[in-house]
Amino acid sequence: MFKRNPRSYLRIIAEFFYPRGGWYRAAGYVLHRLRRLP
């Protein structure tokens, strides 16, 4: 069902901390979402 592949886990963690779009894009998106909250 699920193959053990440590590399894939490391990749997921790395992408979580360093999104492909870059930090500025991620931060801008978060700020944009927070601004839209009531």
Backbone torsions as a table, in degrees:
resi	resn	phi	psi	omega
1	MET	NA	-45.3	-176.2
2	PHE	-136.6	113.1	178.9
3	LYS	-77.8	141.6	177.5
4	ARG	-81.7	120.6	179.7
5	ASN	-144.1	93.0	-176.4
6	PRO	-55.6	-33.9	-178.2
7	ARG	-60.8	-40.7	-178.5
8	SER	-64.9	-39.0	178.7
9	TYR	-63.9	-43.5	179.1
10	LEU	-61.4	-38.7	-179.5
11	ARG	-64.6	-42.6	179.8
12	ILE	-62.6	-44.6	-179.8
13	ILE	-64.3	-43.6	-179.3
14	ALA	-62.4	-42.0	-179.7
15	GLU	-68.9	-29.0	178.2
16	PHE	-66.3	-42.9	-178.6
17	PHE	-81.0	-28.5	-178.8
18	TYR	-132.2	84.4	-177.7
19	PRO	-59.0	150.5	-179.0
20	ARG	-60.8	-34.6	-178.6
21	GLY	-71.4	-15.1	-178.6
22	GLY	100.8	159.8	-177.2
23	TRP	-66.3	-37.2	-176.7
24	TYR	-64.0	-41.5	-179.6
25	ARG	-66.2	-43.7	-179.2
26	ALA	-63.7	-46.2	-178.6
27	ALA	-64.9	-41.7	179.9
28	GLY	-63.0	-39.1	179.5
29	TYR	-65.5	-43.2	179.7
30	VAL	-62.9	-45.7	179.7
31	LEU	-62.1	-39.6	179.7
32	HIS	-62.6	-42.0	180.0
33	ARG	-66.3	-41.9	-179.0
34	LEU	-64.1	-37.0	-178.1
35	ARG	-66.0	-31.2	-176.9
36	ARG	-79.9	-11.6	179.2
37	LEU	-67.1	144.2	-179.3
38	PRO	-68.6	NA	NA
